[in-house]
């Protein structure tokens, strides 16, 4: 192989990412010759650098994809919300009763107490149920509000959160219920976004409880096959 051919081959190998030593061994020439022939070419990345660059590219791709998918999901949800529109009073009565039957306390054969107690951590569910209570004529003085939260959480911050959401002074809340922290449990509901659950109790609510159950019966009968 001529020196010119060796030089051209060395440059091709350098562009393919080989090191001076690898090129010298492949062409059986000195590393100084390889350096002289290829010093103007970009320095090749190491395997580690190539992997880092690939991982960075993948991260950028998935970050952009996550943003796009999130926007698409939100747009789809908003489109359906627009289709539903504002709930009529009848629809609110149904929605509130069904929400209660999913998340509220129920009378049992062994405990037939009919008392309305609703508990949830989702602010949307809480505001829905409070709207339902207003629709059925429950006045604020009949409400008993209490936070149920893990003892390892920031109880004061949670109190401020629910107070701001509902527009109710913190001193209106009853003493919080603290759930014992178990160190071996891998909890996911942690951090600044964790506000515990809000418990809504309604005084003198036996009649309201029967009304909720009656609504549930109507919904069940309407969809019985």
N, CA, C and O of each residue as an XYZ file, in Angstrom:
900
protein
N       0.856     -1.192      0.000
C       0.000      0.000      0.000
C       0.887      1.236      0.000
O       1.834      1.314      0.782
N       0.600      2.192     -0.854
C       1.392      3.409     -0.923
C       1.110      4.297      0.271
O       0.104      4.138      0.962
N       2.017      5.238      0.503
C       1.825      6.177      1.621
C       0.533      6.964      1.446
O      -0.171      7.236      2.419
N       0.224      7.327      0.213
C      -1.022      8.077     -0.028
C      -2.239      7.218      0.310
O      -3.201      7.693      0.914
N      -2.181      5.947     -0.088
C      -3.292      5.040      0.214
C      -3.419      4.834      1.719
O      -4.522      4.797      2.267
N      -2.239      4.696      2.393
C      -2.265      4.548      3.856
C      -2.889      5.779      4.505
O      -3.683      5.671      5.440
N      -2.515      6.956      3.989
C      -3.058      8.196      4.549
C      -4.572      8.247      4.370
O      -5.296      8.566      5.314
N      -5.052      7.938      3.178
C      -6.503      7.987      2.921
C      -7.255      6.958      3.771
O      -8.344      7.230      4.277
N      -6.648      5.757      3.919
C      -7.277      4.733      4.738
C      -7.299      5.158      6.208
O      -8.279      4.930      6.918
N      -6.212      5.775      6.647
C      -6.129      6.240      8.028
C      -7.205      7.294      8.303
O      -7.824      7.285      9.367
N      -7.424      8.180      7.367
C      -8.431      9.226      7.538
C      -9.847      8.624      7.587
O     -10.697      9.059      8.365
N     -10.076      7.605      6.729
C     -11.392      6.955      6.764
C     -11.629      6.269      8.096
O     -12.718      6.354      8.663
N     -10.605      5.590      8.594
C     -10.734      4.900      9.879
C     -10.931      5.907     11.019
O     -11.687      5.666     11.961
N     -10.237      7.030     10.907
C     -10.392      8.060     11.948
C     -11.822      8.595     11.962
O     -12.410      8.802     13.023
N     -12.371      8.813     10.765
C     -13.752      9.291     10.675
C     -14.746      8.251     11.179
O     -15.849      8.592     11.607
N     -14.349      6.979     11.126
C     -15.200      5.914     11.656
C     -15.123      5.819     13.172
O     -15.857      5.050     13.795
N     -14.211      6.621     13.772
C     -14.154      6.659     15.230
C     -13.013      5.896     15.851
O     -12.964      5.767     17.074
N     -12.078      5.378     15.047
C     -10.961      4.635     15.620
C      -9.930      5.574     16.229
O      -9.799      6.726     15.816
N      -9.202      5.066     17.217
C      -8.153      5.850     17.872
C      -6.859      5.755     17.066
O      -6.746      4.947     16.144
N      -5.868      6.605     17.434
C      -4.566      6.548     16.765
C      -3.959      5.145     16.876
O      -3.440      4.598     15.903
N      -4.034      4.586     18.066
C      -3.437      3.265     18.282
C      -4.111      2.192     17.452
O      -3.441      1.315     16.906
N      -5.433      2.251     17.350
C      -6.167      1.250     16.565
C      -5.834      1.367     15.084
O      -5.676      0.363     14.390
N      -5.730      2.604     14.611
C      -5.396      2.813     13.193
C      -3.964      2.359     12.912
O      -3.704      1.701     11.904
N      -3.042      2.708     13.801
C      -1.639      2.311     13.625
C      -1.506      0.796     13.582
O      -0.746      0.253     12.779
N      -2.251      0.114     14.453
C      -2.184     -1.346     14.473
C      -2.791     -1.933     13.212
O      -2.285     -2.924     12.684
N      -3.867     -1.337     12.722
C      -4.532     -1.864     11.532
C      -3.682     -1.682     10.278
O      -3.652     -2.553      9.408
N      -2.985     -0.536     10.190
C      -2.207     -0.246      8.981
C      -0.729     -0.587      9.122
O       0.040     -0.495      8.166
N      -0.341     -0.991     10.364
C       1.061     -1.325     10.641
C       1.974     -0.137     10.344
O       3.001     -0.261      9.677
N       1.558      1.018     10.867
C       2.353      2.240     10.771
C       2.492      2.810     12.166
O       1.888      2.298     13.109
N       3.282      3.864     12.310
C       3.480      4.467     13.625
C       2.310      5.385     13.986
O       1.623      5.911     13.111
N       2.096      5.567     15.301
C       1.046      6.470     15.763
C       1.343      7.907     15.362
O       0.426      8.697     15.138
N       2.651      8.253     15.269
C       3.005      9.620     14.879
C       2.572      9.886     13.441
O       2.149     10.994     13.110
N       2.679      8.860     12.584
C       2.227      9.040     11.194
C       0.719      9.230     11.137
O       0.206     10.083     10.413
N       0.020      8.404     11.926
C      -1.440      8.532     11.964
C      -1.834      9.913     12.456
O      -2.744     10.530     11.904
N      -1.154     10.409     13.496
C      -1.442     11.744     14.026
C      -1.219     12.817     12.969
O      -2.017     13.744     12.832
N      -0.126     12.681     12.226
C       0.195     13.656     11.191
C      -0.862     13.673     10.098
O      -1.221     14.730      9.580
N      -1.360     12.480      9.752
C      -2.328     12.379      8.652
C      -3.748     12.809      9.044
O      -4.530     13.219      8.186
N      -4.072     12.721     10.301
C      -5.487     12.873     10.695
C      -5.746     13.957     11.736
O      -6.861     14.087     12.240
N      -4.698     14.744     12.060
C      -4.860     15.699     13.172
C      -5.913     16.777     12.908
O      -6.404     17.401     13.848
N      -6.263     16.999     11.644
C      -7.265     18.019     11.324
C      -8.697     17.494     11.431
O      -9.654     18.255     11.294
N      -8.837     16.190     11.676
C     -10.181     15.601     11.752
C     -10.740     15.701     13.175
O      -9.977     15.791     14.137
N     -12.073     15.686     13.310
C     -12.678     15.762     14.653
C     -12.228     14.603     15.525
O     -12.037     13.481     15.057
N     -12.066     14.904     16.792
C     -11.670     13.866     17.743
C     -12.841     12.908     17.935
O     -13.952     13.343     18.241
N     -12.602     11.607     17.759
C     -13.719     10.659     17.895
C     -14.194     10.556     19.332
O     -13.417     10.712     20.274
N     -15.494     10.289     19.484
C     -16.046     10.091     20.837
C     -15.716      8.691     21.318
O     -15.610      7.750     20.531
N     -15.558      8.575     22.622
C     -15.324      7.259     23.216
C     -16.648      6.512     23.275
O     -17.704      7.131     23.147
N     -16.615      5.183     23.469
C     -17.874      4.438     23.592
C     -18.782      4.990     24.686
O     -20.005      5.028     24.546
N     -18.156      5.415     25.772
C     -18.963      5.984     26.859
C     -19.633      7.277     26.449
O     -20.790      7.530     26.784
N     -18.878      8.102     25.709
C     -19.439      9.372     25.251
C     -20.556      9.142     24.247
O     -21.563      9.851     24.251
N     -20.374      8.141     23.383
C     -21.415      7.811     22.413
C     -22.687      7.375     23.136
O     -23.793      7.768     22.765
N     -22.509      6.548     24.182
C     -23.663      6.079     24.944
C     -24.349      7.244     25.646
O     -25.577      7.328     25.660
N     -23.546      8.153     26.235
C     -24.120      9.312     26.921
C     -24.902     10.183     25.941
O     -25.994     10.656     26.256
N     -24.335     10.390     24.748
C     -25.015     11.205     23.749
C     -26.316     10.536     23.308
O     -27.334     11.201     23.115
N     -26.268      9.207     23.151
C     -27.482      8.482     22.751
C     -28.547      8.574     23.831
O     -29.721      8.793     23.533
N     -28.138      8.406     25.095
C     -29.094      8.490     26.196
C     -29.686      9.885     26.305
O     -30.875     10.046     26.580
N     -28.838     10.905     26.084
C     -29.339     12.279     26.131
C     -30.354     12.517     25.013
O     -31.369     13.184     25.211
N     -30.060     11.955     23.827
C     -31.010     12.086     22.726
C     -32.321     11.393     23.006
O     -33.392     11.923     22.708
N     -32.237     10.189     23.587
C     -33.455      9.466     23.943
C     -34.260     10.225     24.983
O     -35.488     10.272     24.914
N     -33.563     10.821     25.952
C     -34.263     11.591     26.997
C     -34.992     12.781     26.387
O     -36.139     13.059     26.739
N     -34.325     13.487     25.469
C     -34.978     14.623     24.810
C     -36.211     14.163     24.042
O     -37.254     14.817     24.064
N     -36.074     13.023     23.360
C     -37.197     12.497     22.584
C     -38.385     12.186     23.485
O     -39.511     12.595     23.202
N     -38.127     11.457     24.577
C     -39.226     11.059     25.450
C     -39.790     12.242     26.231
O     -40.979     12.261     26.549
N     -38.949     13.227     26.543
C     -39.466     14.436     27.196
C     -40.437     15.160     26.268
O     -41.523     15.563     26.685
N     -40.038     15.322     25.012
C     -40.916     15.981     24.042
C     -42.178     15.153     23.789
O     -43.275     15.697     23.655
N     -42.006     13.830     23.724
C     -43.160     12.958     23.510
C     -44.127     13.050     24.687
O     -45.344     13.065     24.502
N     -43.573     13.110     25.907
C     -44.420     13.207     27.100
C     -45.238     14.497     27.081
O     -46.423     14.499     27.415
N     -44.590     15.592     26.687
C     -45.303     16.869     26.597
C     -46.416     16.789     25.562
O     -47.531     17.254     25.797
N     -46.102     16.191     24.408
C     -47.102     16.091     23.332
C     -48.268     15.201     23.736
O     -49.428     15.556     23.525
N     -47.961     14.044     24.316
C     -49.020     13.116     24.716
C     -49.884     13.720     25.813
O     -51.106     13.569     25.804
N     -49.241     14.407     26.762
C     -50.008     15.053     27.833
C     -50.959     16.097     27.258
O     -52.117     16.182     27.666
N     -50.464     16.889     26.311
C     -51.314     17.911     25.698
C     -52.475     17.270     24.943
O     -53.600     17.767     24.995
N     -52.205     16.166     24.239
C     -53.270     15.479     23.506
C     -54.320     14.922     24.451
O     -55.518     15.017     24.182
N     -53.872     14.338     25.563
C     -54.811     13.785     26.532
C     -55.675     14.878     27.148
O     -56.886     14.722     27.298
N     -55.023     15.997     27.505
C     -55.769     17.104     28.099
C     -56.794     17.667     27.125
O     -57.913     18.007     27.506
N     -56.391     17.759     25.858
C     -57.312     18.289     24.835
C     -58.514     17.365     24.676
O     -59.642     17.835     24.529
N     -58.279     16.056     24.703
C     -59.374     15.094     24.565
C     -60.329     15.176     25.751
O     -61.549     15.135     25.592
N     -59.742     15.296     26.952
C     -60.575     15.411     28.152
C     -61.407     16.695     28.125
O     -62.588     16.691     28.474
N     -60.764     17.803     27.701
C     -61.475     19.072     27.655
C     -62.585     19.040     26.616
O     -63.655     19.613     26.824
N     -62.328     18.366     25.494
C     -63.351     18.260     24.451
C     -64.578     17.529     24.990
O     -65.709     17.920     24.702
N     -64.358     16.473     25.768
C     -65.493     15.740     26.316
C     -66.190     16.548     27.410
O     -67.412     16.498     27.543
N     -65.403     17.293     28.192
C     -66.003     18.162     29.199
C     -66.905     19.201     28.544
O     -67.966     19.537     29.070
N     -66.472     19.709     27.387
C     -67.294     20.680     26.658
C     -68.583     20.037     26.151
O     -69.634     20.677     26.115
N     -68.492     18.756     25.757
C     -69.692     18.043     25.312
C     -70.689     17.916     26.465
O     -71.886     18.142     26.282
N     -70.193     17.551     27.658
C     -71.064     17.392     28.825
C     -71.643     18.741     29.247
O     -72.836     18.850     29.532
N     -70.789     19.770     29.283
C     -71.256     21.097     29.665
C     -71.625     21.189     31.143
O     -71.280     20.313     31.936
N     -72.315     22.237     31.493
C     -72.717     22.450     32.889
C     -73.828     21.466     33.264
O     -74.759     21.231     32.495
N     -73.703     20.897     34.471
C     -74.685     19.923     34.929
C     -75.986     20.605     35.324
O     -75.981     21.674     35.934
N     -77.087     19.983     34.972
C     -78.381     20.456     35.459
C     -78.513     20.070     36.935
O     -77.705     19.294     37.444
N     -79.506     20.595     37.611
C     -79.695     20.249     39.025
C     -79.947     18.750     39.189
O     -79.431     18.118     40.111
N     -80.749     18.194     38.279
C     -81.022     16.758     38.362
C     -79.748     15.943     38.178
O     -79.514     14.972     38.898
N     -78.925     16.343     37.208
C     -77.671     15.632     36.968
C     -76.731     15.752     38.155
O     -76.035     14.796     38.497
N     -76.705     16.929     38.790
C     -75.879     17.112     39.974
C     -76.350     16.211     41.116
O     -75.530     15.637     41.833
N     -77.664     16.086     41.286
C     -78.199     15.218     42.333
C     -77.799     13.762     42.099
O     -77.491     13.034     43.042
N     -77.809     13.351     40.844
C     -77.403     11.984     40.515
C     -75.900     11.806     40.718
O     -75.458     10.832     41.328
N     -75.124     12.754     40.201
C     -73.668     12.650     40.303
C     -73.218     12.649     41.763
O     -72.344     11.869     42.144
N     -73.812     13.520     42.579
C     -73.436     13.592     43.989
C     -73.776     12.321     44.736
O     -72.988     11.851     45.558
N     -74.950     11.756     44.457
C     -75.365     10.525     45.131
C     -74.481      9.350     44.729
O     -74.109      8.533     45.571
N     -74.145      9.262     43.446
C     -73.280      8.176     42.977
C     -71.881      8.328     43.562
O     -71.262      7.342     43.961
N     -71.380      9.571     43.616
C     -70.059      9.806     44.226
C     -70.071      9.364     45.686
O     -69.118      8.752     46.170
N     -71.160      9.680     46.378
C     -71.237      9.271     47.783
C     -71.248      7.753     47.897
O     -70.578      7.191     48.763
N     -72.006      7.084     47.024
C     -72.094      5.629     47.133
C     -70.758      4.956     46.828
O     -70.505      3.833     47.265
N     -69.919      5.642     46.083
C     -68.583      5.107     45.802
C     -67.617      5.375     46.948
O     -66.767      4.534     47.243
N     -67.730      6.523     47.597
C     -66.714      6.961     48.552
C     -67.221      7.239     49.954
O     -66.415      7.475     50.854
N     -68.514      7.219     50.170
C     -69.056      7.573     51.479
C     -69.316      6.367     52.362
O     -69.235      5.222     51.918
N     -69.632      6.646     53.632
C     -69.947      5.580     54.575
C     -71.342      5.021     54.340
O     -72.276      5.764     54.040
N     -71.478      3.698     54.477
C     -72.759      3.039     54.241
C     -73.240      2.313     55.499
O     -72.455      1.826     56.313
N     -74.559      2.267     55.614
C     -75.157      1.465     56.676
C     -74.967     -0.016     56.350
O     -75.030     -0.418     55.188
N     -74.734     -0.826     57.393
C     -74.550     -2.257     57.227
C     -75.602     -2.991     58.051
O     -76.139     -2.439     59.011
N     -75.900     -4.249     57.673
C     -76.858     -5.002     58.476
C     -76.468     -5.069     59.943
O     -77.332     -5.038     60.819
N     -75.186     -5.161     60.214
C     -74.705     -5.218     61.593
C     -74.448     -3.832     62.193
O     -74.147     -3.704     63.380
N     -74.572     -2.781     61.342
C     -74.422     -1.406     61.822
C     -75.346     -0.532     60.983
O     -74.896      0.118     60.040
N     -76.628     -0.512     61.317
C     -77.625      0.155     60.467
C     -77.694      1.675     60.624
O     -78.700      2.285     60.263
N     -76.642      2.291     61.156
C     -76.645      3.741     61.343
C     -76.673      4.455     59.999
O     -75.836      4.198     59.135
N     -77.628      5.343     59.828
C     -77.745      6.113     58.591
C     -77.208      7.521     58.841
O     -77.925      8.407     59.308
N     -75.960      7.697     58.526
C     -75.278      8.966     58.788
C     -74.367      9.272     57.612
O     -73.586      8.413     57.204
N     -74.446     10.467     57.059
C     -73.664     10.843     55.876
C     -72.258     11.266     56.278
O     -72.068     12.267     56.969
N     -71.276     10.485     55.833
C     -69.852     10.798     56.033
C     -69.131     10.506     54.727
O     -69.121      9.368     54.260
N     -68.537     11.518     54.146
C     -67.862     11.397     52.849
C     -66.387     11.703     53.049
O     -66.035     12.688     53.697
N     -65.517     10.854     52.490
C     -64.074     11.072     52.635
C     -63.387     10.879     51.301
O     -63.654      9.909     50.591
N     -62.496     11.808     50.956
C     -61.772     11.705     49.697
C     -60.550     12.607     49.712
O     -60.510     13.613     50.421
N     -59.546     12.228     48.914
C     -58.344     13.052     48.796
C     -58.360     13.907     47.536
O     -57.530     14.802     47.382
N     -59.304     13.635     46.633
C     -59.380     14.354     45.366
C     -60.176     15.639     45.558
O     -61.360     15.585     45.892
N     -59.537     16.804     45.352
C     -60.262     18.061     45.543
C     -61.485     18.190     44.644
O     -62.474     18.816     45.024
N     -61.422     17.591     43.437
C     -62.580     17.631     42.546
C     -63.766     16.887     43.121
O     -64.901     17.352     43.019
N     -63.516     15.733     43.727
C     -64.588     14.961     44.347
C     -65.164     15.700     45.550
O     -66.374     15.690     45.777
N     -64.287     16.339     46.315
C     -64.746     17.091     47.483
C     -65.640     18.244     47.054
O     -66.718     18.435     47.618
N     -65.207     19.011     46.066
C     -66.018     20.157     45.634
C     -67.332     19.689     44.996
O     -68.355     20.359     45.135
N     -67.312     18.549     44.300
C     -68.543     17.999     43.736
C     -69.530     17.649     44.849
O     -70.711     17.986     44.767
N     -69.043     16.973     45.886
C     -69.961     16.558     46.944
C     -70.487     17.755     47.727
O     -71.646     17.760     48.142
N     -69.656     18.763     47.933
C     -70.133     19.964     48.617
C     -71.190     20.688     47.764
O     -72.152     21.239     48.299
N     -71.004     20.682     46.446
C     -72.016     21.271     45.563
C     -73.318     20.492     45.672
O     -74.402     21.075     45.672
N     -73.207     19.183     45.763
C     -74.389     18.335     45.943
C     -75.101     18.685     47.253
O     -76.325     18.817     47.283
N     -74.336     18.831     48.323
C     -74.947     19.154     49.619
C     -75.672     20.496     49.569
O     -76.755     20.638     50.138
N     -75.084     21.476     48.895
C     -75.764     22.769     48.754
C     -77.057     22.603     47.967
O     -78.074     23.221     48.281
N     -77.003     21.749     46.924
C     -78.188     21.556     46.083
C     -79.341     20.920     46.850
O     -80.504     21.178     46.542
N     -79.033     20.093     47.843
C     -80.093     19.437     48.609
C     -80.436     20.215     49.877
O     -81.210     19.744     50.711
N     -79.856     21.409     50.017
C     -80.254     22.285     51.113
C     -79.513     22.117     52.419
O     -79.992     22.580     53.454
N     -78.356     21.469     52.407
C     -77.564     21.327     53.630
C     -76.824     22.638     53.889
O     -76.063     23.097     53.038
N     -77.036     23.229     55.032
C     -76.406     24.501     55.374
C     -75.029     24.271     56.004
O     -74.784     23.209     56.576
N     -74.126     25.259     55.904
C     -72.762     25.086     56.411
C     -72.688     24.703     57.889
O     -71.761     24.000     58.293
N     -73.657     25.158     58.710
C     -73.594     24.863     60.138
C     -73.799     23.379     60.438
O     -73.527     22.929     61.551
N     -74.273     22.623     59.461
C     -74.471     21.181     59.669
C     -73.248     20.368     59.259
O     -73.225     19.150     59.439
N     -72.238     21.029     58.710
C     -71.056     20.313     58.240
C     -70.002     20.201     59.335
O     -69.786     21.135     60.108
N     -69.364     19.064     59.384
C     -68.233     18.831     60.267
C     -67.075     18.384     59.375
O     -67.136     17.334     58.736
N     -66.016     19.205     59.343
C     -64.884     18.960     58.452
C     -63.674     18.507     59.264
O     -63.371     19.061     60.321
N     -62.995     17.497     58.749
C     -61.837     16.960     59.461
C     -60.848     16.395     58.441
O     -61.237     15.796     57.439
N     -59.566     16.602     58.721
C     -58.516     16.076     57.853
C     -58.036     14.741     58.404
O     -57.811     14.597     59.605
N     -57.882     13.770     57.515
C     -57.307     12.476     57.863
C     -56.005     12.354     57.081
O     -56.011     12.382     55.851
N     -54.889     12.219     57.796
C     -53.591     12.329     57.132
C     -52.547     11.518     57.887
O     -52.682     11.286     59.089
N     -51.519     11.094     57.187
C     -50.428     10.364     57.821
C     -49.670     11.290     58.770
O     -49.448     12.462     58.464
N     -49.283     10.759     59.911
C     -48.629     11.570     60.933
C     -47.277     12.120     60.478
O     -46.781     13.094     61.044
N     -46.680     11.496     59.454
C     -45.390     11.962     58.957
C     -45.522     13.137     57.991
O     -44.517     13.722     57.586
N     -46.746     13.482     57.624
C     -46.969     14.574     56.668
C     -47.040     15.919     57.393
O     -47.049     15.983     58.623
N     -47.088     16.982     56.604
C     -47.186     18.341     57.141
C     -48.672     18.664     57.364
O     -49.374     19.074     56.440
N     -49.129     18.476     58.587
C     -50.548     18.640     58.897
C     -50.980     20.093     58.736
O     -52.064     20.369     58.221
N     -50.136     21.019     59.173
C     -50.495     22.442     59.070
C     -50.629     22.875     57.610
O     -51.547     23.616     57.260
N     -49.714     22.413     56.766
C     -49.788     22.758     55.343
C     -51.051     22.166     54.718
O     -51.697     22.807     53.890
N     -51.400     20.939     55.118
C     -52.621     20.311     54.604
C     -53.854     21.094     55.042
O     -54.796     21.263     54.267
N     -53.844     21.565     56.270
C     -54.976     22.353     56.780
C     -55.139     23.637     55.973
O     -56.253     24.028     55.624
N     -54.013     24.288     55.681
C     -54.077     25.521     54.887
C     -54.576     25.231     53.477
O     -55.326     26.023     52.907
N     -54.163     24.102     52.915
C     -54.579     23.729     51.564
C     -56.096     23.567     51.488
O     -56.743     24.184     50.642
N     -56.667     22.736     52.371
C     -58.113     22.496     52.342
C     -58.883     23.761     52.713
O     -59.967     24.004     52.183
N     -58.335     24.561     53.612
C     -58.984     25.813     53.993
C     -59.094     26.749     52.787
O     -60.143     27.346     52.546
N     -57.991     26.868     52.029
C     -57.996     27.744     50.851
C     -58.918     27.204     49.771
O     -59.629     27.971     49.122
N     -58.912     25.896     49.574
C     -59.745     25.291     48.530
C     -61.229     25.526     48.800
O     -61.988     25.847     47.885
N     -61.639     25.366     50.053
C     -63.056     25.446     50.391
C     -63.496     26.835     50.833
O     -64.692     27.103     50.941
N     -62.531     27.721     51.088
C     -62.889     29.038     51.596
C     -63.443     28.974     53.000
O     -64.333     29.743     53.364
N     -62.910     28.049     53.795
C     -63.361     27.845     55.174
C     -62.187     28.097     56.112
O     -61.104     27.563     55.875
N     -62.357     28.886     57.163
C     -61.250     29.140     58.096
C     -60.723     27.841     58.702
O     -61.475     26.891     58.922
N     -59.425     27.820     58.966
C     -58.807     26.623     59.542
C     -59.453     26.238     60.863
O     -59.571     25.053     61.174
N     -59.872     27.227     61.640
C     -60.442     26.907     62.959
C     -61.815     26.237     62.862
O     -62.361     25.798     63.874
N     -62.377     26.156     61.651
C     -63.628     25.431     61.470
C     -63.414     23.919     61.397
O     -64.358     23.143     61.547
N     -62.172     23.510     61.166
C     -61.875     22.086     61.056
C     -61.779     21.456     62.445
O     -61.274     22.070     63.385
N     -62.259     20.247     62.556
C     -62.101     19.500     63.782
C     -60.665     18.990     63.900
O     -59.871     19.106     62.967
N     -60.356     18.431     65.047
C     -59.010     17.901     65.266
C     -58.714     16.821     64.225
O     -59.530     15.920     64.031
N     -57.550     16.895     63.543
C     -57.255     15.931     62.477
C     -57.056     14.513     63.009
O     -56.645     14.304     64.151
N     -57.357     13.562     62.155
C     -57.078     12.162     62.449
C     -55.727     11.817     61.834
O     -55.540     11.958     60.625
N     -54.793     11.368     62.655
C     -53.449     11.054     62.187
C     -53.296      9.552     62.003
O     -53.510      8.773     62.931
N     -52.922      9.160     60.794
C     -52.685      7.752     60.515
C     -51.256      7.401     60.908
O     -50.312      8.104     60.551
N     -51.113      6.337     61.627
C     -49.797      5.943     62.113
C     -48.857      5.633     60.967
O     -49.224      4.939     60.019
N     -47.634      6.154     61.060
C     -46.636      5.934     60.013
C     -45.978      4.575     60.208
O     -45.474      4.268     61.288
N     -45.986      3.764     59.155
C     -45.329      2.459     59.168
C     -44.116      2.543     58.248
O     -44.250      2.696     57.034
N     -42.933      2.441     58.844
C     -41.691      2.662     58.094
C     -41.504      1.671     56.957
O     -40.875      2.003     55.952
N     -42.034      0.464     57.092
C     -41.826     -0.569     56.069
C     -42.756     -0.405     54.871
O     -42.582     -1.074     53.853
N     -43.732      0.474     54.986
C     -44.683      0.674     53.888
C     -44.118      1.661     52.867
O     -43.698      2.761     53.228
N     -44.108      1.267     51.597
C     -43.614      2.134     50.525
C     -44.762      2.988     50.003
O     -45.425      2.618     49.034
N     -44.999      4.135     50.645
C     -46.103      4.994     50.253
C     -45.732      5.820     49.035
O     -44.592      6.261     48.892
N     -46.719      6.028     48.146
C     -46.532      6.867     46.964
C     -47.089      8.275     47.187
O     -46.654      9.232     46.547
N     -48.055      8.390     48.101
C     -48.693      9.692     48.340
C     -47.875     10.486     49.355
O     -48.243     10.607     50.523
N     -46.765     11.016     48.876
C     -45.865     11.789     49.717
C     -45.504     13.082     48.988
O     -45.836     13.255     47.816
N     -44.818     13.992     49.694
C     -44.356     15.221     49.068
C     -45.335     16.365     49.226
O     -46.334     16.265     49.939
N     -45.021     17.464     48.537
C     -45.805     18.681     48.678
C     -47.232     18.547     48.161
O     -48.117     19.292     48.581
N     -47.463     17.604     47.253
C     -48.805     17.445     46.681
C     -49.707     16.551     47.529
O     -50.876     16.356     47.197
N     -49.174     16.012     48.613
C     -49.993     15.167     49.478
C     -50.646     16.022     50.559
O     -49.957     16.664     51.353
N     -51.986     16.027     50.586
C     -52.733     16.833     51.550
C     -53.665     15.986     52.404
O     -54.538     16.511     53.096
N     -53.474     14.677     52.349
C     -54.352     13.808     53.112
C     -55.756     13.756     52.526
O     -55.981     14.169     51.388
N     -56.679     13.254     53.302
C     -58.086     13.191     52.891
C     -58.902     14.189     53.704
O     -58.559     14.503     54.844
N     -59.972     14.678     53.116
C     -60.908     15.513     53.852
C     -62.144     14.683     54.169
O     -62.719     14.042     53.289
N     -62.540     14.702     55.422
C     -63.730     13.989     55.866
C     -64.851     15.006     56.054
O     -64.700     15.977     56.797
N     -65.974     14.780     55.380
C     -67.138     15.659     55.488
C     -68.251     14.891     56.187
O     -68.795     13.935     55.634
N     -68.585     15.307     57.389
C     -69.712     14.722     58.106
C     -70.887     15.679     58.095
O     -70.696     16.894     58.136
N     -72.089     15.154     58.040
C     -73.292     15.988     58.010
C     -74.161     15.640     59.219
O     -74.551     14.487     59.400
N     -74.460     16.643     60.042
C     -75.315     16.416     61.203
C     -76.770     16.200     60.770
O     -77.224     16.732     59.757
N     -77.471     15.415     61.559
C     -78.894     15.151     61.318
C     -79.116     14.739     59.856
O     -79.897     15.358     59.134
N     -78.419     13.695     59.445
C     -78.396     13.357     58.022
C     -79.044     12.021     57.676
O     -78.821     11.499     56.584
N     -79.841     11.456     58.581
C     -80.486     10.175     58.261
C     -81.387     10.310     57.035
O     -81.377      9.449     56.156
N     -82.163     11.387     56.979
C     -83.043     11.603     55.832
C     -82.254     11.781     54.552
O     -82.639     11.272     53.500
N     -81.142     12.508     54.643
C     -80.297     12.705     53.469
C     -79.694     11.374     53.026
O     -79.590     11.104     51.829
N     -79.304     10.560     53.971
C     -78.742      9.256     53.630
C     -79.753      8.435     52.827
O     -79.401      7.817     51.822
N     -81.021      8.434     53.282
C     -82.051      7.671     52.570
C     -82.296      8.246     51.178
O     -82.584      7.514     50.232
N     -82.178      9.548     51.072
C     -82.338     10.195     49.764
C     -81.234      9.750     48.813
O     -81.485      9.476     47.639
N     -80.014      9.681     49.329
C     -78.881      9.225     48.517
C     -79.092      7.782     48.083
O     -78.884      7.441     46.918
N     -79.504      6.941     49.017
C     -79.709      5.539     48.667
C     -80.864      5.389     47.684
O     -80.801      4.547     46.788
N     -81.905      6.181     47.835
C     -83.018      6.136     46.893
C     -82.573      6.515     45.489
O     -83.014      5.916     44.508
N     -81.691      7.518     45.395
C     -81.154      7.908     44.083
C     -80.343      6.768     43.487
O     -80.418      6.495     42.289
N     -79.576      6.115     44.327
C     -78.791      4.974     43.849
C     -79.706      3.866     43.325
O     -79.416      3.244     42.303
N     -80.800      3.628     44.025
C     -81.745      2.608     43.569
C     -82.289      2.966     42.189
O     -82.412      2.108     41.314
N     -82.614      4.253     42.009
C     -83.159      4.684     40.710
C     -82.138      4.465     39.601
O     -82.486      4.002     38.515
N     -80.878      4.797     39.871
C     -79.826      4.602     38.872
C     -79.643      3.120     38.582
O     -79.481      2.719     37.430
N     -79.669      2.315     39.631
C     -79.498      0.866     39.452
C     -80.633      0.270     38.640
O     -80.400     -0.523     37.728
N     -81.864      0.652     38.971
C     -83.014      0.096     38.271
C     -83.033      0.528     36.804
O     -83.454     -0.229     35.930
N     -82.575      1.744     36.549
C     -82.594      2.254     35.176
C     -81.655      1.486     34.265
O     -81.826      1.479     33.046
N     -80.660      0.837     34.864
C     -79.642      0.152     34.065
C     -79.586     -1.341     34.352
O     -78.599     -2.002     34.030
N     -80.634     -1.867     34.951
C     -80.686     -3.299     35.191
C     -81.094     -4.021     33.901
O     -82.107     -3.697     33.282
N     -80.291     -4.993     33.521
C     -80.574     -5.740     32.291
C     -81.590     -6.864     32.582
O     -81.962     -7.610     31.676
